[in-house]
């Protein structure tokens, strides 16, 4: 009996010893295919220096939805960029950050980011890997402290494992955090709307959509060009100055008077999911946006020396003339840019 007990005890210590020596399994990371349509513009981001990988994307997605990157432990990147709303803060004219602090701008959609050459409404960021630093550190948004963030991540076993797989060791650093977030954002490509299906000859526009497409090409493509539906320029479109938010637009970046109230031309993809519109979210419907640009129905474009020339093409008036029926047709086309797959893809979900 004593021999049996002794044997069991010895076996226990042998197993315990083996358990201590057990090695953690780290899978091999692999690059993924982005699936970019051939009619899209060239990638602007230097993606080869930080190409998306299976576990790099997983790490980036986890960080994107990580509330502990913020001062209150709740607000993450995904808090203001919600997938079902094409990664915008739907319904809020401007974004709400930690402790319900209010920002000054509408949260733009996070989509097709690797094709852009500048970021933010004023173009203050020119490198996608630097872009996350702004919301993470801004007082009104996440107000995160990098020292606290690094301590948190370096004490979390799940993050340590992912950093080890992606970067070769368990250490979280600011550079690695931003690179991983960039890998995830690089995958957020919206290219499966009805418009895209028409471009691939998989579908056809309705008669109204086709008419709207024709009108759009006549009246809108000077600014909203390419498959991104933006020429990535900065323009003053006559929106009255918003005294509540006190935002001077691109002038804040360049300090040039001619850039006063200029904002980047946004992409028109997924407009059906991303209301409200404009840099300060002042319009809650697409009809209101078109009413403004046509300078009617109670809306008034503010003329100024730096007003975009495209809005002064007609002598004696500013704006883009549109009838009520033309507005309906254009909106019908714009809604073909909505991408249901993009807002429901489980690969992007928290």
C-alpha positions in Angstrom: 0.0 0.0 0.0 2.8 2.4 1.0 4.6 1.5 -2.3 1.5 2.4 -4.3 1.1 5.8 -2.5 4.8 6.5 -3.1 4.4 5.7 -6.8 1.4 8.0 -7.2 3.3 10.8 -5.5 6.4 10.3 -7.7 4.2 10.2 -10.8 2.5 13.5 -9.7 5.9 15.3 -9.4 7.0 13.8 -12.8 3.9 15.2 -14.5 4.3 18.5 -12.7 7.9 18.8 -13.9 6.8 18.0 -17.5 4.1 20.6 -17.3 6.6 23.3 -16.3 8.8 22.4 -19.3 5.8 22.4 -21.7 6.5 24.9 -24.5 3.9 27.4 -25.8 2.9 26.8 -29.3 3.4 29.8 -31.7 1.9 29.3 -35.2 3.7 30.6 -38.3 2.3 33.9 -39.5 1.4 34.3 -43.2 0.6 37.1 -45.6 -3.0 37.5 -46.8 -4.5 38.5 -50.1 -6.3 41.9 -50.1 -8.5 41.3 -53.1 -8.3 44.8 -54.7 -10.4 45.3 -57.8 -8.4 46.2 -61.0 -10.5 49.5 -61.4 -9.3 50.8 -58.0 -6.6 53.5 -57.9 -3.0 52.6 -56.9 -2.2 51.9 -53.2 -0.7 55.1 -51.7 0.4 53.5 -48.4 3.8 51.8 -48.5 2.2 48.5 -47.7 5.3 46.3 -48.5 7.0 47.6 -45.3 4.1 46.4 -43.2 2.2 43.9 -45.2 -1.0 42.5 -43.6 -0.6 39.0 -42.1 -3.1 36.6 -40.5 -2.0 37.3 -36.9 -1.0 40.9 -37.6 -4.6 41.6 -38.6 -5.9 39.6 -35.6 -3.7 41.7 -33.3 -4.8 44.9 -35.1 -8.4 44.1 -34.8 -8.1 43.3 -31.1 -6.4 46.6 -30.6 -9.0 48.5 -32.7 -11.7 47.3 -30.3 -9.6 47.6 -27.1 -11.1 50.1 -24.6 -8.0 50.0 -22.5 -6.2 52.2 -25.0 -8.2 55.1 -23.6 -8.3 57.0 -20.4 -11.6 55.6 -19.2 -10.9 52.0 -20.3 -14.1 52.0 -22.4 -13.7 54.1 -25.5 -11.9 52.2 -28.3 -11.3 53.0 -32.0 -14.3 50.9 -32.7 -16.4 53.0 -30.3 -16.5 55.9 -32.8 -16.0 53.7 -35.9 -18.8 51.1 -35.8 -18.9 48.4 -38.5 -22.6 48.4 -39.1 -22.3 52.1 -39.9 -19.3 51.6 -42.3 -17.1 52.4 -39.3 -18.6 55.8 -38.5 -20.2 57.2 -35.3 -23.7 57.0 -36.8 -26.2 59.6 -35.6 -23.7 61.9 -33.9 -22.9 65.2 -35.7 -19.5 65.0 -34.1 -17.9 62.2 -32.2 -18.1 61.6 -28.4 -15.0 60.5 -26.6 -14.0 59.5 -23.1 -16.1 60.8 -20.2 -18.6 62.0 -22.9 -16.2 64.7 -24.1 -17.3 66.3 -27.4 -15.0 66.6 -30.4 -15.3 69.1 -33.2 -15.7 66.9 -36.3 -17.8 64.1 -37.6 -16.1 60.7 -37.5 -15.3 59.7 -41.1 -15.7 56.1 -42.3 -12.7 53.9 -42.0 -12.7 52.3 -45.5 -10.3 52.0 -48.4 -7.6 53.8 -46.3 -4.6 52.4 -48.1 -5.6 54.2 -51.3 -5.5 57.7 -49.6 -2.5 60.0 -49.4 -3.8 62.1 -46.5 -6.0 61.5 -43.5 -8.3 63.5 -41.2 -10.7 66.1 -42.5 -7.8 68.6 -42.7 -5.1 66.3 -44.1 -2.9 66.7 -41.1 -1.7 63.1 -41.2 0.1 61.8 -44.3 1.2 58.3 -43.0 -1.5 55.7 -42.2 0.7 54.2 -39.5 0.7 57.6 -37.7 -3.0 58.1 -38.0 -4.1 56.1 -34.9 -1.9 58.3 -32.7 -4.3 61.2 -33.1 -7.5 59.7 -31.7 -5.6 57.7 -29.1 -3.9 60.8 -27.7 -6.4 63.5 -28.3 -8.1 64.8 -25.1 -11.6 64.9 -26.6 -11.3 61.4 -28.1 -9.4 58.6 -26.2 -7.0 60.7 -24.2 -4.8 57.6 -23.8 -1.4 57.6 -22.0 1.2 55.5 -23.9 3.0 54.5 -20.7 -0.2 53.1 -19.2 -1.1 51.4 -22.5 2.2 49.7 -22.8 2.0 48.5 -19.2 -1.4 47.1 -19.8 -0.6 45.2 -23.0 2.7 43.9 -21.7 0.9 42.3 -18.7 -1.8 40.7 -20.8 -1.1 37.1 -21.8 -3.2 37.2 -25.0 -1.5 40.3 -26.3 1.9 38.9 -25.3 1.2 35.8 -27.4 0.1 37.8 -30.4 3.0 40.2 -30.3 5.3 37.1 -30.1 3.8 35.6 -33.2 3.8 38.8 -35.2 7.0 40.4 -34.1 9.2 37.7 -32.7 9.0 38.6 -29.0 6.2 39.5 -26.5 7.0 43.2 -26.1 4.4 45.8 -27.0 5.9 49.0 -28.3 4.2 52.1 -29.8 5.5 51.3 -33.3 4.2 47.7 -33.1 0.8 48.9 -31.9 0.4 51.4 -34.8 1.7 48.9 -37.3 -0.8 46.2 -36.2 -3.7 48.7 -36.3 -2.6 49.7 -39.8 -2.6 46.0 -40.9 -6.2 45.7 -39.8 -7.2 49.0 -41.4 -5.6 47.9 -44.6 -8.1 45.1 -44.9 -11.1 47.4 -44.6 -11.7 47.6 -48.3 -15.2 48.3 -49.5 -15.6 47.1 -53.1 -18.8 44.9 -53.2 -21.6 47.4 -53.6 -24.2 47.3 -56.4 -22.0 49.8 -58.3 -19.1 47.4 -58.0 -21.2 44.5 -59.3 -22.2 46.7 -62.3 -18.5 47.5 -62.9 -17.9 43.7 -62.9 -20.9 43.0 -65.2 -22.6 41.1 -62.5 -25.6 43.4 -62.2 -27.4 46.3 -64.0 -28.6 49.7 -62.8 -32.3 50.4 -62.7 -33.5 53.1 -65.1 -33.5 55.7 -62.2 -30.0 54.6 -61.0 -28.7 54.8 -64.6 -30.1 58.3 -64.9 -28.7 59.3 -61.6 -25.3 57.9 -62.7 -25.4 60.1 -65.8 -26.3 63.2 -63.8 -23.6 62.3 -61.2 -21.0 62.2 -64.0 -22.2 65.6 -65.2 -22.4 67.4 -61.9 -20.3 65.6 -59.3 -17.3 63.8 -60.6 -15.0 66.8 -60.8 -14.6 66.3 -57.0 -15.9 62.8 -56.4 -13.8 60.9 -58.9 -12.2 57.4 -59.2 -13.6 54.3 -57.7 -13.0 55.9 -54.3 -15.4 58.7 -55.3 -13.1 61.4 -54.0 -10.2 63.2 -55.7 -8.7 63.6 -52.3 -8.5 67.4 -52.6 -9.3 70.1 -50.1 -12.0 72.6 -51.0 -14.2 75.3 -49.5 -17.7 74.5 -50.6 -19.5 77.5 -49.0 -20.6 75.9 -45.8 -21.2 78.7 -43.3 -18.6 78.8 -40.4 -19.7 76.8 -37.4 -19.2 79.1 -34.5 -19.9 76.4 -32.0 -17.0 74.1 -33.0 -14.7 76.9 -34.2 -13.0 74.8 -36.9 -11.0 76.6 -39.5 -10.4 73.5 -41.6 -7.1 73.0 -43.5 -5.9 76.4 -42.4 -5.1 74.8 -39.1 -2.5 72.7 -40.8 -1.0 75.1 -43.5 -1.6 78.4 -41.7 -2.6 79.8 -45.2 -5.5 82.2 -45.4 -6.6 80.6 -48.7 -7.2 77.3 -46.9 -9.7 78.8 -44.5 -12.7 76.4 -44.1 -11.3 74.0 -46.7 -11.9 70.3 -45.9 -11.1 67.1 -47.7 -13.5 65.8 -50.3 -15.0 62.7 -48.7 -15.6 59.4 -50.4 -19.2 58.8 -51.2 -19.1 55.1 -50.6 -21.6 53.7 -48.0 -23.5 57.0 -47.7 -26.6 55.1 -46.8 -25.0 54.0 -43.6 -23.0 57.0 -42.5 -25.4 59.9 -41.8 -25.0 62.7 -40.7 -22.9 64.4 -43.4 -20.2 67.0 -43.8 -17.2 67.6 -41.5 -19.5 68.7 -38.7 -22.4 66.4 -39.3 -24.8 69.3 -40.0 -26.9 67.5 -42.6 -28.8 64.4 -41.6 -30.1 63.5 -45.1 -28.7 63.2 -48.6 -31.5 65.4 -49.8 -30.3 68.2 -47.4 -26.8 67.9 -48.8 -28.1 68.2 -52.4 -30.3 71.1 -51.4 -27.3 72.9 -50.1 -25.2 72.3 -53.2 -28.0 73.4 -55.5 -28.4 76.5 -53.2 -32.1 76.2 -52.7 -34.9 75.1 -50.3 -33.7 77.4 -47.6 -30.0 76.6 -48.0 -27.4 79.2 -48.9 -23.8 78.8 -50.0 -21.6 81.4 -48.6 -19.6 83.1 -51.4 -16.0 84.0 -50.6 -12.7 84.5 -52.5 -11.6 80.9 -51.8 -15.0 79.4 -52.7 -14.4 76.4 -55.0 -14.4 77.6 -58.6 -16.7 74.7 -59.6 -19.4 76.3 -57.5 -19.0 79.6 -59.5 -19.3 78.4 -63.0 -22.6 80.1 -63.7 -22.5 83.9 -63.9 -24.5 85.6 -61.3 -25.1 82.6 -59.0 -23.2 80.0 -57.0 -24.0 76.3 -56.6 -24.8 73.4 -58.8 -28.3 73.6 -60.3 -30.5 70.5 -59.8 -34.2 69.9 -60.1 -36.0 68.0 -57.5 -36.3 65.0 -59.8 -32.6 65.2 -60.6 -31.8 65.1 -56.9 -34.0 61.9 -56.5 -32.2 60.3 -59.4 -28.7 61.2 -58.1 -29.6 59.8 -54.6 -30.8 56.6 -56.2 -27.4 56.2 -57.8 -25.5 57.2 -54.6 -27.3 54.4 -52.7 -25.8 51.9 -55.2 -22.5 52.7 -53.5 -23.7 51.0 -50.2 -21.8 47.8 -49.6 -23.8 45.4 -47.3 -20.9 42.9 -47.3 -18.6 45.5 -45.9 -20.8 46.3 -42.9 -21.5 42.6 -42.1 -18.2 40.9 -42.8 -17.3 38.8 -39.7 -13.6 39.3 -40.5 -14.0 42.9 -39.4 -16.2 42.3 -36.4 -15.2 42.8 -32.8 
